[in-house]
Amino acid sequence: MSDSGFPLPPPTFEFLVFSLKTQAEMQLGLFQFGEPSAEPPNLPAARHAIDLLAMIAEKTRGNLALEEQRLIENSLTELRFRFVQVAEQKPPVKPAESTAGAEKPAEKSAESGDASASS
């Protein structure tokens, strides 16, 4: 039992892989808890978790059961694919920025109209 009263899962290879995979997915912004987060994905932290998983795969090569080998390889493939997807996404435009950009041309036309009226 942990200090919080919840039993801890057994320390298995599968739990280690799932823990690192979950860390990477959280840093990529793939998990939403409640309201959407305004935080952008933390690509360096996600890359670090993926690299840790890749290092474990390299160091354990030839010493894993078939199921463990498939788990870590499939996890790495999925995480690398999702990393590329997130890295290539354009940052979302905030409503305040799009509204501010729309007001500027109107202000300029009003200013040019004022200048022509005073001539």
N, CA, C and O atoms as CSV, one atom per row, in Angstrom:
chain,resi,resn,atom,element,x,y,z
A,1,MET,N,N,0.834,-1.184,0.000
A,1,MET,CA,C,0.000,0.000,0.000
A,1,MET,C,C,0.877,1.246,0.000
A,1,MET,O,O,1.948,1.270,0.607
A,2,SER,N,N,0.410,2.269,-0.685
A,2,SER,CA,C,1.128,3.535,-0.697
A,2,SER,C,C,0.636,4.407,0.455
A,2,SER,O,O,-0.277,4.023,1.187
A,3,ASP,N,N,1.242,5.575,0.609
A,3,ASP,CA,C,0.851,6.494,1.675
A,3,ASP,C,C,-0.572,7.003,1.489
A,3,ASP,O,O,-1.226,7.362,2.468
A,4,SER,N,N,-1.064,7.041,0.250
A,4,SER,CA,C,-2.408,7.552,-0.015
A,4,SER,C,C,-3.494,6.514,0.254
A,4,SER,O,O,-4.678,6.846,0.199
A,5,GLY,N,N,-3.126,5.277,0.539
A,5,GLY,CA,C,-4.102,4.245,0.822
A,5,GLY,C,C,-4.480,3.409,-0.378
A,5,GLY,O,O,-5.180,2.407,-0.235
A,6,PHE,N,N,-4.025,3.805,-1.578
A,6,PHE,CA,C,-4.298,3.031,-2.780
A,6,PHE,C,C,-3.180,2.027,-2.997
A,6,PHE,O,O,-2.006,2.358,-2.827
A,7,PRO,N,N,-3.527,0.813,-3.368
A,7,PRO,CA,C,-2.466,-0.177,-3.613
A,7,PRO,C,C,-1.687,0.192,-4.880
A,7,PRO,O,O,-2.270,0.619,-5.875
A,8,LEU,N,N,-0.403,0.025,-4.829
A,8,LEU,CA,C,0.444,0.282,-5.994
A,8,LEU,C,C,0.459,-0.947,-6.890
A,8,LEU,O,O,0.409,-2.076,-6.402
A,9,PRO,N,N,0.529,-0.732,-8.198
A,9,PRO,CA,C,0.601,-1.887,-9.098
A,9,PRO,C,C,1.953,-2.587,-8.943
A,9,PRO,O,O,2.921,-1.973,-8.494
A,10,PRO,N,N,2.020,-3.841,-9.303
A,10,PRO,CA,C,3.304,-4.547,-9.204
A,10,PRO,C,C,4.319,-3.943,-10.182
A,10,PRO,O,O,3.946,-3.497,-11.268
A,11,PRO,N,N,5.585,-3.929,-9.802
A,11,PRO,CA,C,6.624,-3.368,-10.678
A,11,PRO,C,C,6.962,-4.349,-11.812
A,11,PRO,O,O,7.808,-5.229,-11.652
A,12,THR,N,N,6.298,-4.185,-12.942
A,12,THR,CA,C,6.518,-5.073,-14.077
A,12,THR,C,C,7.076,-4.290,-15.253
A,12,THR,O,O,7.023,-3.060,-15.274
A,13,PHE,N,N,7.605,-5.003,-16.222
A,13,PHE,CA,C,8.109,-4.373,-17.438
A,13,PHE,C,C,6.971,-3.653,-18.165
A,13,PHE,O,O,7.156,-2.549,-18.677
A,14,GLU,N,N,5.808,-4.275,-18.207
A,14,GLU,CA,C,4.656,-3.666,-18.870
A,14,GLU,C,C,4.281,-2.350,-18.208
A,14,GLU,O,O,3.974,-1.374,-18.893
A,15,PHE,N,N,4.304,-2.316,-16.882
A,15,PHE,CA,C,3.961,-1.079,-16.174
A,15,PHE,C,C,4.979,0.015,-16.483
A,15,PHE,O,O,4.603,1.177,-16.644
A,16,LEU,N,N,6.249,-0.334,-16.568
A,16,LEU,CA,C,7.285,0.642,-16.908
A,16,LEU,C,C,7.043,1.223,-18.302
A,16,LEU,O,O,7.129,2.437,-18.489
A,17,VAL,N,N,6.743,0.370,-19.275
A,17,VAL,CA,C,6.480,0.830,-20.640
A,17,VAL,C,C,5.254,1.723,-20.664
A,17,VAL,O,O,5.282,2.795,-21.268
A,18,PHE,N,N,4.175,1.298,-20.014
A,18,PHE,CA,C,2.953,2.101,-20.001
A,18,PHE,C,C,3.165,3.438,-19.292
A,18,PHE,O,O,2.587,4.447,-19.693
A,19,SER,N,N,3.985,3.454,-18.248
A,19,SER,CA,C,4.262,4.701,-17.530
A,19,SER,C,C,4.977,5.705,-18.436
A,19,SER,O,O,4.586,6.870,-18.506
A,20,LEU,N,N,6.014,5.255,-19.121
A,20,LEU,CA,C,6.743,6.150,-20.013
A,20,LEU,C,C,5.893,6.572,-21.210
A,20,LEU,O,O,5.967,7.714,-21.662
A,21,LYS,N,N,5.094,5.652,-21.711
A,21,LYS,CA,C,4.213,5.976,-22.832
A,21,LYS,C,C,3.192,7.036,-22.409
A,21,LYS,O,O,2.928,7.977,-23.158
A,22,THR,N,N,2.627,6.886,-21.224
A,22,THR,CA,C,1.653,7.843,-20.723
A,22,THR,C,C,2.291,9.208,-20.506
A,22,THR,O,O,1.677,10.230,-20.810
A,23,GLN,N,N,3.510,9.239,-19.986
A,23,GLN,CA,C,4.216,10.509,-19.808
A,23,GLN,C,C,4.378,11.229,-21.139
A,23,GLN,O,O,4.118,12.428,-21.237
A,24,ALA,N,N,4.807,10.501,-22.160
A,24,ALA,CA,C,4.994,11.099,-23.479
A,24,ALA,C,C,3.668,11.606,-24.035
A,24,ALA,O,O,3.609,12.706,-24.585
A,25,GLU,N,N,2.601,10.814,-23.897
A,25,GLU,CA,C,1.294,11.225,-24.407
A,25,GLU,C,C,0.784,12.477,-23.693
A,25,GLU,O,O,0.180,13.344,-24.324
A,26,MET,N,N,1.019,12.576,-22.400
A,26,MET,CA,C,0.608,13.760,-21.656
A,26,MET,C,C,1.378,14.987,-22.131
A,26,MET,O,O,0.794,16.057,-22.303
A,27,GLN,N,N,2.684,14.838,-22.344
A,27,GLN,CA,C,3.496,15.965,-22.808
A,27,GLN,C,C,3.119,16.391,-24.229
A,27,GLN,O,O,3.289,17.553,-24.598
A,28,LEU,N,N,2.613,15.458,-25.012
A,28,LEU,CA,C,2.168,15.772,-26.370
A,28,LEU,C,C,0.774,16.404,-26.378
A,28,LEU,O,O,0.302,16.849,-27.424
A,29,GLY,N,N,0.123,16.445,-25.227
A,29,GLY,CA,C,-1.201,17.040,-25.135
A,29,GLY,C,C,-2.303,16.124,-25.623
A,29,GLY,O,O,-3.366,16.595,-26.026
A,30,LEU,N,N,-2.066,14.819,-25.594
A,30,LEU,CA,C,-3.052,13.869,-26.088
A,30,LEU,C,C,-4.106,13.508,-25.054
A,30,LEU,O,O,-5.141,12.938,-25.400
A,31,PHE,N,N,-3.857,13.835,-23.778
A,31,PHE,CA,C,-4.824,13.577,-22.718
A,31,PHE,C,C,-5.451,14.888,-22.300
A,31,PHE,O,O,-4.745,15.866,-22.052
A,32,GLN,N,N,-6.756,14.918,-22.220
A,32,GLN,CA,C,-7.480,16.097,-21.736
A,32,GLN,C,C,-8.256,15.692,-20.485
A,32,GLN,O,O,-9.092,14.790,-20.529
A,33,PHE,N,N,-7.978,16.351,-19.393
A,33,PHE,CA,C,-8.696,16.101,-18.148
A,33,PHE,C,C,-9.574,17.313,-17.869
A,33,PHE,O,O,-9.077,18.364,-17.466
A,34,GLY,N,N,-10.877,17.170,-18.082
A,34,GLY,CA,C,-11.780,18.294,-17.859
A,34,GLY,C,C,-11.729,19.263,-19.018
A,34,GLY,O,O,-11.898,18.875,-20.174
A,35,GLU,N,N,-11.493,20.537,-18.702
A,35,GLU,CA,C,-11.468,21.577,-19.731
A,35,GLU,C,C,-10.190,21.475,-20.562
A,35,GLU,O,O,-9.148,21.055,-20.059
A,36,PRO,N,N,-10.274,21.861,-21.834
A,36,PRO,CA,C,-9.069,21.835,-22.677
A,36,PRO,C,C,-7.994,22.757,-22.115
A,36,PRO,O,O,-8.290,23.840,-21.609
A,37,SER,N,N,-6.759,22.320,-22.209
A,37,SER,CA,C,-5.642,23.078,-21.669
A,37,SER,C,C,-5.156,24.114,-22.685
A,37,SER,O,O,-5.115,23.855,-23.888
A,38,ALA,N,N,-4.793,25.282,-22.177
A,38,ALA,CA,C,-4.221,26.318,-23.041
A,38,ALA,C,C,-2.721,26.100,-23.222
A,38,ALA,O,O,-2.077,26.777,-24.024
A,39,GLU,N,N,-2.176,25.152,-22.471
A,39,GLU,CA,C,-0.752,24.853,-22.548
A,39,GLU,C,C,-0.409,24.190,-23.884
A,39,GLU,O,O,-1.091,23.250,-24.293
A,40,PRO,N,N,0.619,24.656,-24.557
A,40,PRO,CA,C,1.043,23.963,-25.781
A,40,PRO,C,C,1.752,22.667,-25.423
A,40,PRO,O,O,2.209,22.514,-24.291
A,41,PRO,N,N,1.853,21.741,-26.347
A,41,PRO,CA,C,2.580,20.500,-26.073
A,41,PRO,C,C,4.037,20.795,-25.706
A,41,PRO,O,O,4.644,21.728,-26.230
A,42,ASN,N,N,4.573,20.001,-24.815
A,42,ASN,CA,C,5.970,20.139,-24.407
A,42,ASN,C,C,6.776,19.108,-25.200
A,42,ASN,O,O,7.017,17.996,-24.731
A,43,LEU,N,N,7.183,19.496,-26.396
A,43,LEU,CA,C,7.858,18.552,-27.289
A,43,LEU,C,C,9.197,18.049,-26.746
A,43,LEU,O,O,9.488,16.863,-26.901
A,44,PRO,N,N,10.031,18.893,-26.116
A,44,PRO,CA,C,11.285,18.353,-25.558
A,44,PRO,C,C,11.048,17.296,-24.478
A,44,PRO,O,O,11.758,16.291,-24.435
A,45,ALA,N,N,10.070,17.509,-23.615
A,45,ALA,CA,C,9.773,16.522,-22.569
A,45,ALA,C,C,9.206,15.243,-23.178
A,45,ALA,O,O,9.522,14.143,-22.726
A,46,ALA,N,N,8.368,15.388,-24.203
A,46,ALA,CA,C,7.824,14.207,-24.887
A,46,ALA,C,C,8.947,13.434,-25.566
A,46,ALA,O,O,8.999,12.207,-25.486
A,47,ARG,N,N,9.842,14.150,-26.231
A,47,ARG,CA,C,10.978,13.511,-26.913
A,47,ARG,C,C,11.841,12.769,-25.895
A,47,ARG,O,O,12.340,11.683,-26.188
A,48,HIS,N,N,12.023,13.336,-24.711
A,48,HIS,CA,C,12.834,12.698,-23.665
A,48,HIS,C,C,12.204,11.375,-23.218
A,48,HIS,O,O,12.902,10.370,-23.076
A,49,ALA,N,N,10.889,11.375,-22.997
A,49,ALA,CA,C,10.213,10.141,-22.585
A,49,ALA,C,C,10.305,9.082,-23.686
A,49,ALA,O,O,10.504,7.903,-23.395
A,50,ILE,N,N,10.161,9.497,-24.948
A,50,ILE,CA,C,10.273,8.564,-26.076
A,50,ILE,C,C,11.697,8.024,-26.170
A,50,ILE,O,O,11.899,6.835,-26.415
A,51,ASP,N,N,12.681,8.900,-25.975
A,51,ASP,CA,C,14.081,8.463,-26.011
A,51,ASP,C,C,14.405,7.494,-24.873
A,51,ASP,O,O,15.179,6.556,-25.064
A,52,LEU,N,N,13.822,7.711,-23.696
A,52,LEU,CA,C,14.024,6.776,-22.579
A,52,LEU,C,C,13.473,5.401,-22.932
A,52,LEU,O,O,14.108,4.381,-22.665
A,53,LEU,N,N,12.298,5.382,-23.526
A,53,LEU,CA,C,11.686,4.115,-23.927
A,53,LEU,C,C,12.530,3.431,-25.001
A,53,LEU,O,O,12.688,2.210,-24.981
A,54,ALA,N,N,13.070,4.209,-25.936
A,54,ALA,CA,C,13.930,3.647,-26.988
A,54,ALA,C,C,15.225,3.085,-26.397
A,54,ALA,O,O,15.717,2.051,-26.849
A,55,MET,N,N,15.772,3.760,-25.395
A,55,MET,CA,C,16.989,3.275,-24.736
A,55,MET,C,C,16.717,1.951,-24.025
A,55,MET,O,O,17.538,1.035,-24.076
A,56,ILE,N,N,15.572,1.853,-23.367
A,56,ILE,CA,C,15.208,0.601,-22.693
A,56,ILE,C,C,15.045,-0.515,-23.721
A,56,ILE,O,O,15.480,-1.643,-23.488
A,57,ALA,N,N,14.421,-0.205,-24.854
A,57,ALA,CA,C,14.251,-1.210,-25.910
A,57,ALA,C,C,15.613,-1.687,-26.412
A,57,ALA,O,O,15.806,-2.882,-26.637
A,58,GLU,N,N,16.544,-0.774,-26.587
A,58,GLU,CA,C,17.877,-1.134,-27.078
A,58,GLU,C,C,18.634,-1.982,-26.048
A,58,GLU,O,O,19.256,-2.985,-26.399
A,59,LYS,N,N,18.576,-1.579,-24.795
A,59,LYS,CA,C,19.325,-2.279,-23.742
A,59,LYS,C,C,18.743,-3.655,-23.411
A,59,LYS,O,O,19.454,-4.524,-22.906
A,60,THR,N,N,17.459,-3.855,-23.692
A,60,THR,CA,C,16.835,-5.140,-23.363
A,60,THR,C,C,16.675,-6.042,-24.583
A,60,THR,O,O,16.109,-7.130,-24.485
A,61,ARG,N,N,17.173,-5.593,-25.728
A,61,ARG,CA,C,17.024,-6.379,-26.961
A,61,ARG,C,C,17.584,-7.790,-26.758
A,61,ARG,O,O,18.711,-7.962,-26.291
A,62,GLY,N,N,16.789,-8.783,-27.113
A,62,GLY,CA,C,17.192,-10.183,-26.969
A,62,GLY,C,C,16.905,-10.777,-25.606
A,62,GLY,O,O,17.095,-11.977,-25.405
A,63,ASN,N,N,16.451,-9.963,-24.664
A,63,ASN,CA,C,16.170,-10.453,-23.315
A,63,ASN,C,C,14.697,-10.355,-22.942
A,63,ASN,O,O,14.338,-10.539,-21.779
A,64,LEU,N,N,13.850,-10.069,-23.912
A,64,LEU,CA,C,12.425,-9.886,-23.623
A,64,LEU,C,C,11.608,-11.034,-24.186
A,64,LEU,O,O,11.981,-11.664,-25.175
A,65,ALA,N,N,10.493,-11.287,-23.535
A,65,ALA,CA,C,9.516,-12.227,-24.080
A,65,ALA,C,C,8.900,-11.589,-25.326
A,65,ALA,O,O,8.951,-10.370,-25.493
A,66,LEU,N,N,8.332,-12.394,-26.179
A,66,LEU,CA,C,7.748,-11.905,-27.423
A,66,LEU,C,C,6.704,-10.813,-27.162
A,66,LEU,O,O,6.680,-9.805,-27.869
A,67,GLU,N,N,5.850,-11.000,-26.166
A,67,GLU,CA,C,4.816,-10.020,-25.843
A,67,GLU,C,C,5.437,-8.698,-25.383
A,67,GLU,O,O,4.960,-7.625,-25.754
A,68,GLU,N,N,6.496,-8.776,-24.578
A,68,GLU,CA,C,7.166,-7.562,-24.113
A,68,GLU,C,C,7.829,-6.822,-25.273
A,68,GLU,O,O,7.766,-5.595,-25.350
A,69,GLN,N,N,8.458,-7.567,-26.166
A,69,GLN,CA,C,9.110,-6.962,-27.326
A,69,GLN,C,C,8.080,-6.258,-28.212
A,69,GLN,O,O,8.311,-5.140,-28.672
A,70,ARG,N,N,6.966,-6.905,-28.444
A,70,ARG,CA,C,5.904,-6.285,-29.248
A,70,ARG,C,C,5.355,-5.039,-28.565
A,70,ARG,O,O,5.110,-4.029,-29.225
A,71,LEU,N,N,5.162,-5.100,-27.261
A,71,LEU,CA,C,4.634,-3.966,-26.510
A,71,LEU,C,C,5.529,-2.746,-26.651
A,71,LEU,O,O,5.047,-1.654,-26.952
A,72,ILE,N,N,6.818,-2.919,-26.439
A,72,ILE,CA,C,7.711,-1.766,-26.487
A,72,ILE,C,C,7.891,-1.251,-27.915
A,72,ILE,O,O,7.960,-0.040,-28.125
A,73,GLU,N,N,7.967,-2.143,-28.893
A,73,GLU,CA,C,8.106,-1.703,-30.286
A,73,GLU,C,C,6.852,-0.995,-30.772
A,73,GLU,O,O,6.944,0.046,-31.422
A,74,ASN,N,N,5.681,-1.545,-30.467
A,74,ASN,CA,C,4.430,-0.899,-30.866
A,74,ASN,C,C,4.246,0.452,-30.174
A,74,ASN,O,O,3.765,1.406,-30.784
A,75,SER,N,N,4.628,0.528,-28.910
A,75,SER,CA,C,4.526,1.788,-28.178
A,75,SER,C,C,5.431,2.845,-28.801
A,75,SER,O,O,5.018,3.990,-28.985
A,76,LEU,N,N,6.651,2.466,-29.123
A,76,LEU,CA,C,7.575,3.409,-29.751
A,76,LEU,C,C,7.081,3.866,-31.121
A,76,LEU,O,O,7.165,5.050,-31.449
A,77,THR,N,N,6.578,2.952,-31.906
A,77,THR,CA,C,6.072,3.316,-33.230
A,77,THR,C,C,4.922,4.307,-33.110
A,77,THR,O,O,4.887,5.316,-33.814
A,78,GLU,N,N,3.989,4.017,-32.222
A,78,GLU,CA,C,2.841,4.909,-32.036
A,78,GLU,C,C,3.272,6.275,-31.525
A,78,GLU,O,O,2.809,7.300,-32.026
A,79,LEU,N,N,4.157,6.297,-30.528
A,79,LEU,CA,C,4.598,7.572,-29.958
A,79,LEU,C,C,5.364,8.404,-30.977
A,79,LEU,O,O,5.183,9.620,-31.035
A,80,ARG,N,N,6.202,7.785,-31.767
A,80,ARG,CA,C,6.958,8.535,-32.784
A,80,ARG,C,C,6.021,9.122,-33.830
A,80,ARG,O,O,6.203,10.262,-34.259
A,81,PHE,N,N,5.020,8.350,-34.240
A,81,PHE,CA,C,4.044,8.839,-35.203
A,81,PHE,C,C,3.277,10.028,-34.633
A,81,PHE,O,O,3.098,11.040,-35.310
A,82,ARG,N,N,2.829,9.904,-33.397
A,82,ARG,CA,C,2.064,10.987,-32.771
A,82,ARG,C,C,2.938,12.213,-32.524
A,82,ARG,O,O,2.458,13.342,-32.626
A,83,PHE,N,N,4.201,12.009,-32.203
A,83,PHE,CA,C,5.115,13.128,-32.007
A,83,PHE,C,C,5.209,13.951,-33.288
A,83,PHE,O,O,5.132,15.179,-33.250
A,84,VAL,N,N,5.376,13.273,-34.421
A,84,VAL,CA,C,5.464,13.967,-35.703
A,84,VAL,C,C,4.160,14.705,-35.993
A,84,VAL,O,O,4.187,15.845,-36.455
A,85,GLN,N,N,3.027,14.070,-35.729
A,85,GLN,CA,C,1.732,14.715,-35.951
A,85,GLN,C,C,1.608,16.002,-35.139
A,85,GLN,O,O,1.205,17.036,-35.672
A,86,VAL,N,N,1.949,15.941,-33.862
A,86,VAL,CA,C,1.824,17.108,-32.990
A,86,VAL,C,C,2.832,18.177,-33.388
A,86,VAL,O,O,2.503,19.363,-33.392
A,87,ALA,N,N,4.045,17.777,-33.719
A,87,ALA,CA,C,5.082,18.745,-34.084
A,87,ALA,C,C,4.734,19.491,-35.367
A,87,ALA,O,O,5.126,20.646,-35.535
A,88,GLU,N,N,4.002,18.846,-36.272
A,88,GLU,CA,C,3.651,19.476,-37.546
A,88,GLU,C,C,2.384,20.314,-37.475
A,88,GLU,O,O,2.083,21.052,-38.413
A,89,GLN,N,N,1.635,20.216,-36.378
A,89,GLN,CA,C,0.412,21.007,-36.241
A,89,GLN,C,C,0.765,22.474,-36.083
A,89,GLN,O,O,1.745,22.830,-35.429
A,90,LYS,N,N,-0.061,23.322,-36.699
A,90,LYS,CA,C,0.104,24.758,-36.515
A,90,LYS,C,C,-0.470,25.127,-35.155
A,90,LYS,O,O,-1.478,24.557,-34.736
A,91,PRO,N,N,0.163,26.080,-34.451
A,91,PRO,CA,C,-0.406,26.470,-33.161
A,91,PRO,C,C,-1.786,27.084,-33.367
A,91,PRO,O,O,-1.997,27.819,-34.332
A,92,PRO,N,N,-2.727,26.791,-32.470
A,92,PRO,CA,C,-4.080,27.327,-32.633
A,92,PRO,C,C,-4.083,28.843,-32.504
A,92,PRO,O,O,-3.364,29.404,-31.677
A,93,VAL,N,N,-4.894,29.503,-33.323
A,93,VAL,CA,C,-5.018,30.953,-33.265
A,93,VAL,C,C,-5.994,31.297,-32.159
A,93,VAL,O,O,-7.109,30.779,-32.109
A,94,LYS,N,N,-5.560,32.174,-31.277
A,94,LYS,CA,C,-6.418,32.577,-30.168
A,94,LYS,C,C,-7.462,33.567,-30.680
A,94,LYS,O,O,-7.157,34.368,-31.564
A,95,PRO,N,N,-8.688,33.533,-30.148
A,95,PRO,CA,C,-9.733,34.449,-30.604
A,95,PRO,C,C,-9.334,35.918,-30.452
A,95,PRO,O,O,-9.693,36.731,-31.304
A,96,ALA,N,N,-8.613,36.278,-29.410
A,96,ALA,CA,C,-8.214,37.662,-29.203
A,96,ALA,C,C,-7.277,38.121,-30.321
A,96,ALA,O,O,-7.370,39.264,-30.768
A,97,GLU,N,N,-6.384,37.255,-30.775
A,97,GLU,CA,C,-5.447,37.612,-31.839
A,97,GLU,C,C,-6.183,37.800,-33.159
A,97,GLU,O,O,-5.888,38.744,-33.891
A,98,SER,N,N,-7.126,36.932,-33.479
A,98,SER,CA,C,-7.840,37.041,-34.745
A,98,SER,C,C,-8.746,38.273,-34.740
A,98,SER,O,O,-8.922,38.897,-35.787
A,99,THR,N,N,-9.323,38.639,-33.598
A,99,THR,CA,C,-10.152,39.825,-33.507
A,99,THR,C,C,-9.301,41.072,-33.637
A,99,THR,O,O,-9.690,42.018,-34.322
A,100,ALA,N,N,-8.142,41.090,-32.990
A,100,ALA,CA,C,-7.259,42.249,-33.055
A,100,ALA,C,C,-6.776,42.463,-34.480
A,100,ALA,O,O,-6.679,43.603,-34.936
A,101,GLY,N,N,-6.472,41.390,-35.185
A,101,GLY,CA,C,-6.018,41.499,-36.566
A,101,GLY,C,C,-7.121,42.002,-37.470
A,101,GLY,O,O,-6.835,42.682,-38.455
A,102,ALA,N,N,-8.375,41.691,-37.170
A,102,ALA,CA,C,-9.491,42.130,-38.004
A,102,ALA,C,C,-9.787,43.606,-37.784
A,102,ALA,O,O,-10.292,44.268,-38.690
A,103,GLU,N,N,-9.484,44.137,-36.600
A,103,GLU,CA,C,-9.778,45.534,-36.318
A,103,GLU,C,C,-8.764,46.467,-36.951
A,103,GLU,O,O,-9.107,47.605,-37.272
A,104,LYS,N,N,-7.549,46.036,-37.140
A,104,LYS,CA,C,-6.501,46.907,-37.661
A,104,LYS,C,C,-6.813,47.448,-39.055
A,104,LYS,O,O,-6.634,48.646,-39.276
A,105,PRO,N,N,-7.275,46.624,-40.017
A,105,PRO,CA,C,-7.580,47.189,-41.328
A,105,PRO,C,C,-8.698,48.223,-41.246
A,105,PRO,O,O,-8.669,49.214,-41.976
A,106,ALA,N,N,-9.670,48.018,-40.383
A,106,ALA,CA,C,-10.756,48.977,-40.246
A,106,ALA,C,C,-10.231,50.291,-39.684
A,106,ALA,O,O,-10.664,51.362,-40.111
A,107,GLU,N,N,-9.311,50.223,-38.740
A,107,GLU,CA,C,-8.721,51.428,-38.170
A,107,GLU,C,C,-7.934,52.182,-39.229
A,107,GLU,O,O,-7.997,53.409,-39.308
A,108,LYS,N,N,-7.181,51.428,-40.056
A,108,LYS,CA,C,-6.388,52.071,-41.096
A,108,LYS,C,C,-7.278,52.779,-42.098
A,108,LYS,O,O,-6.966,53.892,-42.519
A,109,SER,N,N,-8.398,52.146,-42.494
A,109,SER,CA,C,-9.287,52.774,-43.467
A,109,SER,C,C,-9.940,54.005,-42.867
A,109,SER,O,O,-10.172,54.983,-43.577
A,110,ALA,N,N,-10.243,53.980,-41.571
A,110,ALA,CA,C,-10.830,55.131,-40.920
A,110,ALA,C,C,-9.809,56.266,-40.856
A,110,ALA,O,O,-10.160,57.430,-41.047
A,111,GLU,N,N,-8.530,55.923,-40.586
A,111,GLU,CA,C,-7.484,56.939,-40.528
A,111,GLU,C,C,-7.259,57.539,-41.911
A,111,GLU,O,O,-7.094,58.753,-42.023
A,112,SER,N,N,-7.246,56.729,-42.963
A,112,SER,CA,C,-7.041,57.253,-44.307
A,112,SER,C,C,-8.223,58.109,-44.734
A,112,SER,O,O,-8.064,59.077,-45.478
A,113,GLY,N,N,-9.422,57.743,-44.254
A,113,GLY,CA,C,-10.609,58.549,-44.547
A,113,GLY,C,C,-10.522,59.890,-43.861
A,113,GLY,O,O,-10.935,60.897,-44.435
A,114,ASP,N,N,-9.999,59.935,-42.649
A,114,ASP,CA,C,-9.831,61.175,-41.910
A,114,ASP,C,C,-8.809,62.063,-42.616
A,114,ASP,O,O,-8.982,63.280,-42.691
A,115,ALA,N,N,-7.749,61.454,-43.130
A,115,ALA,CA,C,-6.702,62.220,-43.791
A,115,ALA,C,C,-7.233,62.839,-45.079
A,115,ALA,O,O,-6.900,63.983,-45.388
A,116,SER,N,N,-8.054,62.107,-45.842
A,116,SER,CA,C,-8.582,62.631,-47.087
A,116,SER,C,C,-9.648,63.700,-46.828
A,116,SER,O,O,-9.820,64.617,-47.631
A,117,ALA,N,N,-10.356,63.581,-45.715
A,117,ALA,CA,C,-11.382,64.572,-45.370
A,117,ALA,C,C,-10.744,65.890,-44.959
A,117,ALA,O,O,-11.324,66.947,-45.205
A,118,SER,N,N,-9.568,65.859,-44.340
A,118,SER,CA,C,-8.912,67.080,-43.887
A,118,SER,C,C,-8.199,67.784,-45.031
A,118,SER,O,O,-7.814,68.941,-44.860
A,119,SER,N,N,-7.997,67.157,-46.193
A,119,SER,CA,C,-7.274,67.760,-47.308
A,119,SER,C,C,-8.092,68.758,-48.043
A,119,SER,O,O,-7.617,69.353,-49.011
